[in-house]
Amino acid sequence: MRLSALIIALIATICFATIFVAAEEDEKQFNVRSLLHEQTKYYTISAAKLQADNTIVVEPQPIRTLFFAPQNTTTTLKASTYTNNTETGEVGKTVDFVVNFDAVKNNTGSVVFGEEVYCDFSFIMVNHVAISTGVIKSTGEQYQWTIPAHDRWSFTIFDKSGKVKAVYVAKKFFLEEPKTFMQSYGTYIMMFGLMALNMWIQTKTKNMQQNQAERDGTAVNATPAADEFVHTENQGNKDGNKGGANTAQNTKAKSKKD
């Protein structure tokens, strides 16, 4: 019996350790800071109503737009939320705040409006869903921040009696931002630059070939002149030899005559 109890305790310990390690691994792989601004930093914020069967029905018309902007050399995300009229495109009241993350672990931190901390958060993984619960500092009400997928999350506020007071659902959307000058014309500038470089290389190569051809032509033209000089010199030598022979013959003939 004692052995059976030890075996059961050992199995329970192994199971608990496995679950703990798996949960810790999930938390390592899950990064709230990256999730909030990866792919796109824009969200629509919609109000939702809790039904009697505990399901949530999201209102079809978003009430606000939210976007996050990473701050260089810090773990802080700067955020702004504003109302917008979908028919006119007019932007209404803007509210700015920041989300501070722990420098070591990007799943814990605080939401700050101005100088006031709105709430602290610390996400844990429950069945592959990130959940953070805590207290809203200014009202003392409980909240639950739930991230079930990479493209959406919900924020639920409970009143002091524990009943759901409000539910907000955020969903990512892609906003086509105006392109910079280089994004718009960079490809064409590169193409024209390559064409100009290619033309310059071809012109340079052609000039080098022409210069080489001219140098080769000068050398060829110089060769006949040298040959002609040698031929003239040889001919002069022959004529000189011939004249010398004639002179010798005439001298010999004159001696005989005398």
RODO-2510 file (C-alpha; in nm, 4 decimals, decimal comma):
residues 258
     n   res          X          Y          Z
     1     m     0,0000     0,0000     0,0000
     2     r     0,2847     0,2251     0,0812
     3     l     0,4417     0,1438    -0,2546
     4     s     0,1179     0,2255    -0,4365
     5     a     0,0985     0,5642    -0,2629
     6     l     0,4572     0,6408    -0,3605
     7     i     0,3894     0,5451    -0,7215
     8     i     0,0765     0,7639    -0,7328
     9     a     0,2674     1,0546    -0,5769
    10     l     0,5496     1,0095    -0,8295
    11     i     0,3080     1,0033    -1,1231
    12     a     0,1286     1,3127    -0,9915
    13     t     0,4621     1,4944    -0,9546
    14     i     0,5679     1,4031    -1,3086
    15     c     0,2324     1,5168    -1,4510
    16     f     0,2482     1,8441    -1,2604
    17     a     0,6055     1,9061    -1,3747
    18     t     0,5109     1,8302    -1,7357
    19     i     0,2158     2,0690    -1,7245
    20     f     0,4274     2,3367    -1,5574
    21     v     0,7080     2,3040    -1,8142
    22     a     0,4569     2,3101    -2,1026
    23     a     0,2892     2,6207    -1,9616
    24     e     0,6263     2,7872    -1,9107
    25     e     0,7239     2,7014    -2,2686
    26     d     0,3968     2,8494    -2,3957
    27     e     0,4683     3,1679    -2,2040
    28     k     0,8189     3,1883    -2,3505
    29     q     0,6843     3,1504    -2,7024
    30     f     0,4039     3,4002    -2,6399
    31     n     0,5088     3,7635    -2,6484
    32     v     0,2352     4,0204    -2,5819
    33     r     0,4476     4,3157    -2,6872
    34     s     0,5257     4,1671    -3,0290
    35     l     0,1702     4,0493    -3,0751
    36     l     0,0244     4,3982    -3,0234
    37     h     0,2129     4,5525    -3,3139
    38     e     0,3295     4,2681    -3,5416
    39     q     0,1853     4,2406    -3,8953
    40     t    -0,0199     4,5544    -3,8347
    41     k    -0,0428     4,7990    -3,5465
    42     y    -0,4039     4,9001    -3,6095
    43     y    -0,7120     4,7734    -3,4274
    44     t    -1,0805     4,8441    -3,4352
    45     i    -1,2405     4,8624    -3,0901
    46     s    -1,6001     4,7451    -3,0669
    47     a    -1,8364     4,7237    -2,7730
    48     a    -1,9827     4,3825    -2,6961
    49     k    -2,2742     4,2574    -2,4908
    50     l    -2,2769     3,9525    -2,2683
    51     q    -2,5755     3,7320    -2,3355
    52     a    -2,7659     3,5177    -2,0871
    53     d    -2,5853     3,2068    -2,2052
    54     n    -2,2481     3,3784    -2,1380
    55     t    -2,1767     3,4285    -2,5079
    56     i    -2,0562     3,7644    -2,6359
    57     v    -2,2215     3,9513    -2,9221
    58     v    -2,0010     4,2177    -3,0778
    59     e    -2,1625     4,5362    -3,2041
    60     p    -2,1220     4,5672    -3,5842
    61     q    -2,0053     4,9300    -3,5727
    62     p    -1,6611     4,9935    -3,4131
    63     i    -1,6542     5,2758    -3,1609
    64     r    -1,2849     5,3597    -3,1752
    65     t    -0,9616     5,2938    -3,3624
    66     l    -0,6431     5,2021    -3,1783
    67     f    -0,2838     5,1776    -3,2915
    68     f     0,0486     5,0969    -3,1257
    69     a     0,3920     5,2370    -3,2082
    70     p     0,7158     5,0844    -3,0722
    71     q     0,9559     5,3270    -2,9060
    72     n     1,3215     5,2936    -3,0026
    73     t     1,5643     5,1503    -2,7444
    74     t     1,2796     5,0835    -2,4964
    75     t     1,0210     4,8137    -2,4362
    76     t     0,7423     5,0724    -2,4301
    77     l     0,4595     5,0842    -2,6827
    78     k     0,3051     5,4231    -2,7445
    79     a    -0,0673     5,3950    -2,8141
    80     s    -0,3370     5,6261    -2,9412
    81     t    -0,7085     5,5688    -2,9690
    82     y    -0,9572     5,7908    -3,1458
    83     t    -1,3161     5,7965    -3,2625
    84     n    -1,3775     5,8080    -3,6346
    85     n    -1,6800     5,8515    -3,8543
    86     t    -1,6793     5,5732    -4,1125
    87     e    -1,9020     5,7724    -4,3453
    88     t    -1,7109     6,1025    -4,3472
    89     g    -1,3693     5,9747    -4,2361
    90     e    -1,3569     6,2505    -3,9748
    91     v    -1,1324     6,1764    -3,6769
    92     g    -1,2691     6,2643    -3,3340
    93     k    -1,1183     6,2833    -2,9876
    94     t    -0,7766     6,1240    -2,9510
    95     v    -0,6531     5,9683    -2,6288
    96     d    -0,2838     5,8817    -2,5901
    97     f    -0,1362     5,6332    -2,3457
    98     v     0,1607     5,4005    -2,3147
    99     v     0,2015     5,0326    -2,2427
   100     n     0,5174     4,9648    -2,0431
   101     f     0,6623     4,6151    -2,0558
   102     d     0,9098     4,4494    -1,8269
   103     a     1,2570     4,4618    -1,9793
   104     v     1,3117     4,0876    -1,9278
   105     k     0,9657     3,9421    -1,9782
   106     n     0,7408     4,0994    -2,2403
   107     n     0,4218     3,9555    -2,0886
   108     t     0,4137     4,1754    -1,7779
   109     g     0,3888     4,5504    -1,7340
   110     s     0,1423     4,8343    -1,6932
   111     v    -0,0943     5,0597    -1,8886
   112     v    -0,0370     5,4288    -1,8142
   113     f    -0,2556     5,7284    -1,9033
   114     g    -0,0520     6,0444    -1,8539
   115     e     0,1063     6,0087    -1,5107
   116     e    -0,1564     5,7672    -1,3796
   117     v    -0,1266     5,3889    -1,3919
   118     y    -0,4526     5,2516    -1,5267
   119     c    -0,3726     4,8875    -1,4471
   120     d    -0,0914     4,6407    -1,4100
   121     f    -0,0923     4,3189    -1,6111
   122     s     0,0794     3,9819    -1,6004
   123     f    -0,0278     3,7289    -1,8623
   124     i    -0,0359     3,3558    -1,8044
   125     m    -0,1187     3,0833    -2,0538
   126     v    -0,4371     2,8824    -1,9964
   127     n    -0,5080     2,6253    -2,2687
   128     h    -0,3046     2,8308    -2,5182
   129     v    -0,5005     3,1474    -2,4325
   130     a    -0,3195     3,4405    -2,2697
   131     i    -0,5092     3,5850    -1,9736
   132     s    -0,4340     3,8678    -1,7331
   133     t    -0,6566     3,9688    -1,4428
   134     g    -0,6173     4,2583    -1,2040
   135     v    -0,7605     4,5796    -1,0648
   136     i    -0,8243     4,9109    -1,2382
   137     k    -0,6424     5,1545    -1,0116
   138     s    -0,8793     5,4503    -1,0393
   139     t    -1,2048     5,2609    -0,9711
   140     g    -1,1006     4,9477    -0,7865
   141     e    -1,2952     4,7373    -1,0382
   142     q    -1,1681     4,4047    -1,1625
   143     y    -1,0681     4,3483    -1,5236
   144     q    -0,9799     4,0510    -1,7423
   145     w    -0,7637     4,0961    -2,0515
   146     t    -0,7892     3,7922    -2,2772
   147     i    -0,5880     3,7222    -2,5936
   148     p    -0,7265     3,4077    -2,7627
   149     a    -0,5559     3,4657    -3,1019
   150     h    -0,2822     3,6757    -3,2563
   151     d    -0,5283     3,9069    -3,4348
   152     r    -0,7770     3,9879    -3,1584
   153     w    -0,8231     4,0365    -2,7865
   154     s    -1,0942     4,1375    -2,5422
   155     f    -1,1004     4,3539    -2,2308
   156     t    -1,3762     4,2871    -1,9763
   157     i    -1,4546     4,5146    -1,6796
   158     f    -1,6421     4,3807    -1,3748
   159     d    -1,8197     4,6001    -1,1232
   160     k    -1,7482     4,5615    -0,7532
   161     s    -2,0227     4,3012    -0,7197
   162     g    -1,8491     4,0841    -0,9786
   163     k    -2,0987     4,1382    -1,2614
   164     v    -1,9843     4,2211    -1,6120
   165     k    -1,9955     4,5967    -1,6579
   166     a    -1,8471     4,6336    -2,0063
   167     v    -1,6790     4,4249    -2,2726
   168     y    -1,4566     4,5632    -2,5486
   169     v    -1,3255     4,3568    -2,8374
   170     a    -1,0214     4,4624    -3,0413
   171     k    -0,9503     4,3221    -3,3859
   172     k    -0,6536     4,3907    -3,6102
   173     f    -0,7017     4,5473    -3,9497
   174     f    -0,4631     4,6499    -4,2259
   175     l    -0,4443     5,0169    -4,3145
   176     e    -0,2689     5,1140    -4,6350
   177     e    -0,0307     5,3882    -4,5297
   178     p     0,0959     5,6466    -4,7816
   179     k     0,4165     5,5345    -4,9470
   180     t     0,7402     5,7259    -4,9087
   181     f     0,9212     5,8719    -5,2125
   182     m     1,1668     5,5814    -5,2260
   183     q     0,8882     5,3234    -5,1860
   184     s     0,7031     5,4824    -5,4780
   185     y     0,9915     5,5544    -5,7147
   186     g     1,2876     5,3607    -5,5763
   187     t     1,2540     5,0779    -5,8306
   188     y     1,2471     5,3171    -6,1263
   189     i     1,5457     5,5132    -5,9931
   190     m     1,7417     5,1897    -5,9576
   191     m     1,6473     5,0806    -6,3122
   192     f     1,7569     5,4130    -6,4640
   193     g     2,0759     5,4028    -6,2596
   194     l     2,1598     5,0539    -6,3866
   195     m     2,0829     5,1590    -6,7457
   196     a     2,3117     5,4630    -6,7131
   197     l     2,5874     5,2478    -6,5615
   198     n     2,5519     4,9925    -6,8418
   199     m     2,5720     5,2653    -7,1096
   200     w     2,8800     5,4136    -6,9425
   201     i     3,0512     5,0734    -6,9304
   202     q     2,9707     5,0076    -7,2973
   203     t     3,1021     5,3526    -7,4025
   204     k     3,4163     5,3058    -7,1942
   205     t     3,4760     4,9616    -7,3431
   206     k     3,4216     5,0912    -7,6982
   207     n     3,6687     5,3785    -7,6471
   208     m     3,9286     5,1395    -7,5086
   209     q     3,8847     4,9108    -7,8115
   210     q     3,9180     5,2051    -8,0510
   211     n     4,2345     5,3267    -7,8770
   212     q     4,3794     4,9774    -7,8935
   213     a     4,2917     4,9521    -8,2629
   214     e     4,4585     5,2870    -8,3320
   215     r     4,7735     5,1766    -8,1496
   216     d     4,7766     4,8493    -8,3469
   217     g     4,7271     5,0444    -8,6748
   218     t     5,0213     5,2743    -8,5990
   219     a     5,2480     4,9772    -8,5419
   220     v     5,1376     4,8136    -8,8717
   221     n     5,1959     5,1355    -9,0681
   222     a     5,5396     5,1763    -8,9173
   223     t     5,6567     4,8327    -9,0456
   224     p     5,6501     4,9076    -9,4276
   225     a     5,8511     5,2265    -9,3750
   226     a     6,1166     5,0304    -9,1935
   227     d     6,1177     4,7656    -9,4678
   228     e     6,1505     5,0367    -9,7341
   229     f     6,4464     5,1901    -9,5500
   230     v     6,6223     4,8537    -9,5320
   231     h     6,5491     4,7867    -9,9001
   232     t     6,6874     5,1292   -10,0019
   233     e     6,9982     5,0764    -9,7916
   234     n     7,0587     4,7327    -9,9446
   235     q     7,0081     4,8703   -10,2934
   236     g     7,2631     5,1433   -10,2243
   237     n     7,5110     4,8882   -10,1029
   238     k     7,4593     4,6859   -10,4206
   239     d     7,5045     4,9919   -10,6400
   240     g     7,8185     5,0851   -10,4484
   241     n     7,9623     4,7386   -10,4882
   242     k     7,8810     4,7442   -10,8591
   243     g     8,0456     5,0832   -10,9059
   244     g     8,3542     4,9644   -10,7199
   245     a     8,3789     4,6597   -10,9452
   246     n     8,3520     4,8700   -11,2604
   247     t     8,6221     5,1034   -11,1348
   248     a     8,8531     4,8100   -11,0680
   249     q     8,7913     4,6669   -11,4145
   250     n     8,8621     5,0002   -11,5835
   251     t     9,1856     5,0385   -11,3887
   252     k     9,2951     4,6899   -11,4897
   253     a     9,2179     4,7488   -11,8535
   254     k     9,4086     5,0744   -11,8563
   255     s     9,7162     4,9051   -11,7091
   256     k     9,7166     4,6466   -11,9805
   257     k     9,6893     4,9133   -12,2472
   258     d     9,9826     5,0958   -12,1069
***
